[in-house]
Amino acid sequence: MTQFPFKLLLVEDNQKLRNALKIGLNATKEIEVISDCDSGEKALDLCLENTPQVIIMDVQLAGKLNGIESAIEIRREFP
């Protein structure tokens, strides 16, 4: 089994772009996209389930929280 240097959460509300990014990032063999979602609320839930080392997040997202607000909430939970 390959060990990846870091585990990544991908947060993007454009499904086509999210899929393309996920495929491209996983293809590097240096990144493991452990989860992906379309909203800040879901990103926070996913972080609580399986804490990523890196998050790539769009600023404009589906749902109540935008990317900046989501990052603030995630940072509160994981300082």
KOLGU-4560 file (N, C-alpha, C; in nm, 3 decimals, padded with zeros to 5 digits):
<recs>
<n_xx: 00.084 n_yy: -00.118 n_zz: 00.000 ca_xx: 00.000 ca_yy: 00.000 ca_zz: 00.000 c_xx: 00.089 c_yy: 00.125 c_zz: 00.000 mol: A seq: 1 type: MET>
<n_xx: 00.055 n_yy: 00.219 n_zz: -00.085 ca_xx: 00.132 ca_yy: 00.343 ca_zz: -00.098 c_xx: 00.097 c_yy: 00.438 c_zz: 00.015 mol: A seq: 2 type: THR>
<n_xx: 00.199 n_yy: 00.500 n_zz: 00.075 ca_xx: 00.178 ca_yy: 00.603 ca_zz: 00.175 c_xx: 00.181 c_yy: 00.739 c_zz: 00.106 mol: A seq: 3 type: GLN>
<n_xx: 00.079 n_yy: 00.816 n_zz: 00.125 ca_xx: 00.072 ca_yy: 00.949 ca_zz: 00.068 c_xx: 00.130 c_yy: 01.049 c_zz: 00.167 mol: A seq: 4 type: PHE>
<n_xx: 00.198 n_yy: 01.153 n_zz: 00.118 ca_xx: 00.252 ca_yy: 01.254 ca_zz: 00.209 c_xx: 00.144 c_yy: 01.329 c_zz: 00.286 mol: A seq: 5 type: PRO>
<n_xx: 00.029 n_yy: 01.354 n_zz: 00.226 ca_xx: -00.076 ca_yy: 01.422 ca_zz: 00.300 c_xx: -00.214 c_yy: 01.388 c_zz: 00.246 mol: A seq: 6 type: PHE>
<n_xx: -00.311 n_yy: 01.402 n_zz: 00.336 ca_xx: -00.451 ca_yy: 01.372 ca_zz: 00.304 c_xx: -00.526 c_yy: 01.503 c_zz: 00.286 mol: A seq: 7 type: LYS>
<n_xx: -00.607 n_yy: 01.510 n_zz: 00.182 ca_xx: -00.668 ca_yy: 01.635 ca_zz: 00.140 c_xx: -00.820 c_yy: 01.627 c_zz: 00.137 mol: A seq: 8 type: LEU>
<n_xx: -00.884 n_yy: 01.735 n_zz: 00.177 ca_xx: -01.029 ca_yy: 01.753 ca_zz: 00.161 c_xx: -01.050 c_yy: 01.855 c_zz: 00.052 mol: A seq: 9 type: LEU>
<n_xx: -01.132 n_yy: 01.822 n_zz: -00.046 ca_xx: -01.159 ca_yy: 01.910 ca_zz: -00.159 c_xx: -01.302 c_yy: 01.962 c_zz: -00.148 mol: A seq: 10 type: LEU>
<n_xx: -01.317 n_yy: 02.095 n_zz: -00.142 ca_xx: -01.449 ca_yy: 02.157 ca_zz: -00.126 c_xx: -01.474 c_yy: 02.250 c_zz: -00.245 mol: A seq: 11 type: VAL>
<n_xx: -01.563 n_yy: 02.209 n_zz: -00.332 ca_xx: -01.593 ca_yy: 02.283 ca_zz: -00.456 c_xx: -01.736 c_yy: 02.251 c_zz: -00.496 mol: A seq: 12 type: GLU>
<n_xx: -01.818 n_yy: 02.352 n_zz: -00.521 ca_xx: -01.958 ca_yy: 02.326 ca_zz: -00.555 c_xx: -01.983 c_yy: 02.299 c_zz: -00.703 mol: A seq: 13 type: ASP>
<n_xx: -01.884 n_yy: 02.320 n_zz: -00.787 ca_xx: -01.896 ca_yy: 02.285 ca_zz: -00.929 c_xx: -01.855 c_yy: 02.138 c_zz: -00.944 mol: A seq: 14 type: ASN>
<n_xx: -01.954 n_yy: 02.053 n_zz: -00.967 ca_xx: -01.932 ca_yy: 01.908 ca_zz: -00.970 c_xx: -01.827 c_yy: 01.867 c_zz: -01.074 mol: A seq: 15 type: GLN>
<n_xx: -01.834 n_yy: 01.923 n_zz: -01.193 ca_xx: -01.738 ca_yy: 01.886 ca_zz: -01.298 c_xx: -01.596 c_yy: 01.925 c_zz: -01.259 mol: A seq: 16 type: LYS>
<n_xx: -01.580 n_yy: 02.045 n_zz: -01.207 ca_xx: -01.448 ca_yy: 02.091 ca_zz: -01.165 c_xx: -01.398 c_yy: 02.008 c_zz: -01.047 mol: A seq: 17 type: LEU>
<n_xx: -01.486 n_yy: 01.979 n_zz: -00.953 ca_xx: -01.447 ca_yy: 01.898 ca_zz: -00.836 c_xx: -01.398 c_yy: 01.760 c_zz: -00.879 mol: A seq: 18 type: ARG>
<n_xx: -01.470 n_yy: 01.698 n_zz: -00.971 ca_xx: -01.428 ca_yy: 01.566 ca_zz: -01.020 c_xx: -01.293 c_yy: 01.573 c_zz: -01.092 mol: A seq: 19 type: ASN>
<n_xx: -01.274 n_yy: 01.674 n_zz: -01.176 ca_xx: -01.148 ca_yy: 01.689 ca_zz: -01.249 c_xx: -01.032 c_yy: 01.713 c_zz: -01.153 mol: A seq: 20 type: ALA>
<n_xx: -01.053 n_yy: 01.798 n_zz: -01.053 ca_xx: -00.948 ca_yy: 01.823 ca_zz: -00.953 c_xx: -00.915 c_yy: 01.697 c_zz: -00.875 mol: A seq: 21 type: LEU>
<n_xx: -01.017 n_yy: 01.623 n_zz: -00.837 ca_xx: -00.996 ca_yy: 01.500 ca_zz: -00.760 c_xx: -00.914 c_yy: 01.399 c_zz: -00.841 mol: A seq: 22 type: LYS>
<n_xx: -00.949 n_yy: 01.381 n_zz: -00.966 ca_xx: -00.876 ca_yy: 01.288 ca_zz: -01.052 c_xx: -00.731 c_yy: 01.334 c_zz: -01.069 mol: A seq: 23 type: ILE>
<n_xx: -00.713 n_yy: 01.462 n_zz: -01.097 ca_xx: -00.578 ca_yy: 01.516 ca_zz: -01.118 c_xx: -00.492 c_yy: 01.509 c_zz: -00.994 mol: A seq: 24 type: GLY>
<n_xx: -00.547 n_yy: 01.543 n_zz: -00.879 ca_xx: -00.470 ca_yy: 01.539 ca_zz: -00.754 c_xx: -00.434 c_yy: 01.397 c_zz: -00.716 mol: A seq: 25 type: LEU>
<n_xx: -00.528 n_yy: 01.304 n_zz: -00.726 ca_xx: -00.498 ca_yy: 01.165 ca_zz: -00.694 c_xx: -00.396 c_yy: 01.106 c_zz: -00.791 mol: A seq: 26 type: ASN>
<n_xx: -00.396 n_yy: 01.152 n_zz: -00.915 ca_xx: -00.303 ca_yy: 01.099 ca_zz: -01.016 c_xx: -00.158 c_yy: 01.134 c_zz: -00.985 mol: A seq: 27 type: ALA>
<n_xx: -00.135 n_yy: 01.235 n_zz: -00.903 ca_xx: 00.002 ca_yy: 01.272 ca_zz: -00.870 c_xx: 00.070 c_yy: 01.167 c_zz: -00.784 mol: A seq: 28 type: THR>
<n_xx: -00.007 n_yy: 01.082 n_zz: -00.720 ca_xx: 00.044 ca_yy: 00.980 ca_zz: -00.628 c_xx: 00.110 c_yy: 01.041 c_zz: -00.504 mol: A seq: 29 type: LYS>
<n_xx: 00.102 n_yy: 01.172 n_zz: -00.490 ca_xx: 00.158 ca_yy: 01.240 ca_zz: -00.374 c_xx: 00.049 c_yy: 01.296 c_zz: -00.283 mol: A seq: 30 type: GLU>
<n_xx: -00.075 n_yy: 01.289 n_zz: -00.330 ca_xx: -00.189 ca_yy: 01.345 ca_zz: -00.258 c_xx: -00.300 c_yy: 01.240 c_zz: -00.258 mol: A seq: 31 type: ILE>
<n_xx: -00.366 n_yy: 01.226 n_zz: -00.145 ca_xx: -00.483 ca_yy: 01.141 ca_zz: -00.138 c_xx: -00.603 c_yy: 01.229 c_zz: -00.104 mol: A seq: 32 type: GLU>
<n_xx: -00.697 n_yy: 01.241 n_zz: -00.196 ca_xx: -00.820 ca_yy: 01.315 ca_zz: -00.168 c_xx: -00.908 c_yy: 01.220 c_zz: -00.086 mol: A seq: 33 type: VAL>
<n_xx: -00.914 n_yy: 01.244 n_zz: 00.045 ca_xx: -00.987 ca_yy: 01.153 ca_zz: 00.133 c_xx: -01.137 c_yy: 01.179 c_zz: 00.131 mol: A seq: 34 type: ILE>
<n_xx: -01.177 n_yy: 01.302 n_zz: 00.097 ca_xx: -01.318 ca_yy: 01.338 ca_zz: 00.089 c_xx: -01.333 c_yy: 01.458 c_zz: -00.003 mol: A seq: 35 type: SER>
<n_xx: -01.454 n_yy: 01.471 n_zz: -00.057 ca_xx: -01.486 ca_yy: 01.591 ca_zz: -00.134 c_xx: -01.633 c_yy: 01.623 c_zz: -00.112 mol: A seq: 36 type: ASP>
<n_xx: -01.666 n_yy: 01.753 n_zz: -00.121 ca_xx: -01.804 ca_yy: 01.795 ca_zz: -00.098 c_xx: -01.828 c_yy: 01.931 c_zz: -00.164 mol: A seq: 37 type: CYS>
<n_xx: -01.953 n_yy: 01.978 n_zz: -00.155 ca_xx: -01.991 ca_yy: 02.103 ca_zz: -00.223 c_xx: -02.027 c_yy: 02.217 c_zz: -00.129 mol: A seq: 38 type: ASP>
<n_xx: -02.021 n_yy: 02.195 n_zz: 00.003 ca_xx: -02.063 ca_yy: 02.302 ca_zz: 00.095 c_xx: -01.970 c_yy: 02.309 c_zz: 00.216 mol: A seq: 39 type: SER>
<n_xx: -01.969 n_yy: 02.426 n_zz: 00.277 ca_xx: -01.890 ca_yy: 02.447 ca_zz: 00.397 c_xx: -01.940 c_yy: 02.366 c_zz: 00.515 mol: A seq: 40 type: GLY>
<n_xx: -02.071 n_yy: 02.352 n_zz: 00.524 ca_xx: -02.129 ca_yy: 02.273 ca_zz: 00.633 c_xx: -02.084 c_yy: 02.127 c_zz: 00.623 mol: A seq: 41 type: GLU>
<n_xx: -02.089 n_yy: 02.074 n_zz: 00.504 ca_xx: -02.046 ca_yy: 01.935 ca_zz: 00.483 c_xx: -01.895 c_yy: 01.922 c_zz: 00.507 mol: A seq: 42 type: LYS>
<n_xx: -01.818 n_yy: 02.024 n_zz: 00.469 ca_xx: -01.674 ca_yy: 02.021 ca_zz: 00.492 c_xx: -01.643 c_yy: 02.010 c_zz: 00.641 mol: A seq: 43 type: ALA>
<n_xx: -01.716 n_yy: 02.087 n_zz: 00.722 ca_xx: -01.695 ca_yy: 02.081 ca_zz: 00.866 c_xx: -01.729 c_yy: 01.942 c_zz: 00.920 mol: A seq: 44 type: LEU>
<n_xx: -01.839 n_yy: 01.886 n_zz: 00.875 ca_xx: -01.877 ca_yy: 01.750 ca_zz: 00.916 c_xx: -01.770 c_yy: 01.648 c_zz: 00.877 mol: A seq: 45 type: ASP>
<n_xx: -01.719 n_yy: 01.660 n_zz: 00.755 ca_xx: -01.617 ca_yy: 01.566 ca_zz: 00.708 c_xx: -01.488 c_yy: 01.579 c_zz: 00.789 mol: A seq: 46 type: LEU>
<n_xx: -01.452 n_yy: 01.700 n_zz: 00.827 ca_xx: -01.332 ca_yy: 01.722 ca_zz: 00.909 c_xx: -01.347 c_yy: 01.655 c_zz: 01.046 mol: A seq: 47 type: CYS>
<n_xx: -01.468 n_yy: 01.657 n_zz: 01.099 ca_xx: -01.492 ca_yy: 01.594 ca_zz: 01.228 c_xx: -01.484 c_yy: 01.442 c_zz: 01.218 mol: A seq: 48 type: LEU>
<n_xx: -01.519 n_yy: 01.386 n_zz: 01.101 ca_xx: -01.513 ca_yy: 01.241 ca_zz: 01.080 c_xx: -01.371 c_yy: 01.191 c_zz: 01.055 mol: A seq: 49 type: GLU>
<n_xx: -01.297 n_yy: 01.263 n_zz: 00.971 ca_xx: -01.164 ca_yy: 01.219 ca_zz: 00.929 c_xx: -01.082 c_yy: 01.344 c_zz: 00.898 mol: A seq: 50 type: ASN>
<n_xx: -01.005 n_yy: 01.390 n_zz: 00.993 ca_xx: -00.935 ca_yy: 01.518 ca_zz: 00.982 c_xx: -00.832 c_yy: 01.517 c_zz: 00.870 mol: A seq: 51 type: THR>
<n_xx: -00.848 n_yy: 01.605 n_zz: 00.770 ca_xx: -00.750 ca_yy: 01.614 ca_zz: 00.663 c_xx: -00.629 c_yy: 01.695 c_zz: 00.708 mol: A seq: 52 type: PRO>
<n_xx: -00.519 n_yy: 01.679 n_zz: 00.638 ca_xx: -00.400 ca_yy: 01.760 ca_zz: 00.664 c_xx: -00.404 c_yy: 01.888 c_zz: 00.582 mol: A seq: 53 type: GLN>
<n_xx: -00.473 n_yy: 01.884 n_zz: 00.468 ca_xx: -00.481 ca_yy: 01.998 ca_zz: 00.377 c_xx: -00.625 c_yy: 02.010 c_zz: 00.328 mol: A seq: 54 type: VAL>
<n_xx: -00.673 n_yy: 02.134 n_zz: 00.311 ca_xx: -00.805 ca_yy: 02.158 ca_zz: 00.253 c_xx: -00.789 c_yy: 02.255 c_zz: 00.138 mol: A seq: 55 type: ILE>
<n_xx: -00.845 n_yy: 02.218 n_zz: 00.023 ca_xx: -00.858 ca_yy: 02.311 ca_zz: -00.089 c_xx: -01.006 c_yy: 02.344 c_zz: -00.096 mol: A seq: 56 type: ILE>
<n_xx: -01.038 n_yy: 02.474 n_zz: -00.080 ca_xx: -01.177 ca_yy: 02.515 ca_zz: -00.071 c_xx: -01.204 c_yy: 02.638 c_zz: -00.156 mol: A seq: 57 type: MET>
<n_xx: -01.310 n_yy: 02.631 n_zz: -00.233 ca_xx: -01.357 ca_yy: 02.745 ca_zz: -00.311 c_xx: -01.411 c_yy: 02.850 c_zz: -00.214 mol: A seq: 58 type: ASP>
<n_xx: -01.408 n_yy: 02.975 n_zz: -00.253 ca_xx: -01.461 ca_yy: 03.082 ca_zz: -00.168 c_xx: -01.614 c_yy: 03.085 c_zz: -00.176 mol: A seq: 59 type: VAL>
<n_xx: -01.669 n_yy: 03.072 n_zz: -00.295 ca_xx: -01.814 ca_yy: 03.073 ca_zz: -00.312 c_xx: -01.862 c_yy: 02.929 c_zz: -00.317 mol: A seq: 60 type: GLN>
<n_xx: -01.947 n_yy: 02.892 n_zz: -00.221 ca_xx: -01.994 ca_yy: 02.755 ca_zz: -00.208 c_xx: -02.145 c_yy: 02.749 c_zz: -00.197 mol: A seq: 61 type: LEU>
<n_xx: -02.198 n_yy: 02.630 n_zz: -00.220 ca_xx: -02.339 ca_yy: 02.604 ca_zz: -00.195 c_xx: -02.359 c_yy: 02.604 c_zz: -00.043 mol: A seq: 62 type: ALA>
<n_xx: -02.479 n_yy: 02.633 n_zz: 00.002 ca_xx: -02.507 ca_yy: 02.629 ca_zz: 00.145 c_xx: -02.496 c_yy: 02.765 c_zz: 00.211 mol: A seq: 63 type: GLY>
<n_xx: -02.510 n_yy: 02.767 n_zz: 00.343 ca_xx: -02.508 ca_yy: 02.891 ca_zz: 00.419 c_xx: -02.369 c_yy: 02.952 c_zz: 00.430 mol: A seq: 64 type: LYS>
<n_xx: -02.268 n_yy: 02.868 n_zz: 00.456 ca_xx: -02.133 ca_yy: 02.917 ca_zz: 00.479 c_xx: -02.055 c_yy: 02.928 c_zz: 00.349 mol: A seq: 65 type: LEU>
<n_xx: -01.988 n_yy: 03.042 n_zz: 00.328 ca_xx: -01.897 ca_yy: 03.050 ca_zz: 00.214 c_xx: -01.763 c_yy: 02.989 c_zz: 00.255 mol: A seq: 66 type: ASN>
<n_xx: -01.667 n_yy: 02.987 n_zz: 00.167 ca_xx: -01.539 ca_yy: 02.925 ca_zz: 00.195 c_xx: -01.463 c_yy: 02.990 c_zz: 00.309 mol: A seq: 67 type: GLY>
<n_xx: -01.470 n_yy: 03.121 n_zz: 00.319 ca_xx: -01.399 ca_yy: 03.192 ca_zz: 00.426 c_xx: -01.463 c_yy: 03.161 c_zz: 00.561 mol: A seq: 68 type: ILE>
<n_xx: -01.596 n_yy: 03.169 n_zz: 00.568 ca_xx: -01.666 ca_yy: 03.137 ca_zz: 00.692 c_xx: -01.641 c_yy: 02.992 c_zz: 00.734 mol: A seq: 69 type: GLU>
<n_xx: -01.639 n_yy: 02.903 n_zz: 00.636 ca_xx: -01.613 ca_yy: 02.761 ca_zz: 00.662 c_xx: -01.473 c_yy: 02.740 c_zz: 00.717 mol: A seq: 70 type: SER>
<n_xx: -01.376 n_yy: 02.808 n_zz: 00.658 ca_xx: -01.238 ca_yy: 02.797 ca_zz: 00.705 c_xx: -01.225 c_yy: 02.845 c_zz: 00.849 mol: A seq: 71 type: ALA>
<n_xx: -01.296 n_yy: 02.951 n_zz: 00.884 ca_xx: -01.294 ca_yy: 03.002 ca_zz: 01.021 c_xx: -01.352 c_yy: 02.899 c_zz: 01.118 mol: A seq: 72 type: ILE>
<n_xx: -01.464 n_yy: 02.840 n_zz: 01.081 ca_xx: -01.528 ca_yy: 02.739 ca_zz: 01.166 c_xx: -01.438 c_yy: 02.616 c_zz: 01.181 mol: A seq: 73 type: GLU>
<n_xx: -01.379 n_yy: 02.571 n_zz: 01.073 ca_xx: -01.290 ca_yy: 02.455 ca_zz: 01.078 c_xx: -01.168 c_yy: 02.486 c_zz: 01.166 mol: A seq: 74 type: ILE>
<n_xx: -01.116 n_yy: 02.605 n_zz: 01.151 ca_xx: -00.998 ca_yy: 02.646 ca_zz: 01.231 c_xx: -01.032 c_yy: 02.652 c_zz: 01.380 mol: A seq: 75 type: ARG>
<n_xx: -01.155 n_yy: 02.691 n_zz: 01.413 ca_xx: -01.198 ca_yy: 02.691 ca_zz: 01.554 c_xx: -01.195 c_yy: 02.550 c_zz: 01.613 mol: A seq: 76 type: ARG>
<n_xx: -01.239 n_yy: 02.453 n_zz: 01.533 ca_xx: -01.243 ca_yy: 02.315 ca_zz: 01.580 c_xx: -01.105 c_yy: 02.250 c_zz: 01.582 mol: A seq: 77 type: GLU>
<n_xx: -01.019 n_yy: 02.292 n_zz: 01.489 ca_xx: -00.886 ca_yy: 02.234 ca_zz: 01.474 c_xx: -00.782 c_yy: 02.344 c_zz: 01.469 mol: A seq: 78 type: PHE>
<n_xx: -00.748 n_yy: 02.403 n_zz: 01.587 ca_xx: -00.655 ca_yy: 02.518 ca_zz: 01.589 c_xx: -00.515 c_yy: 02.485 c_zz: 01.539 mol: A seq: 79 type: PRO>
</recs>
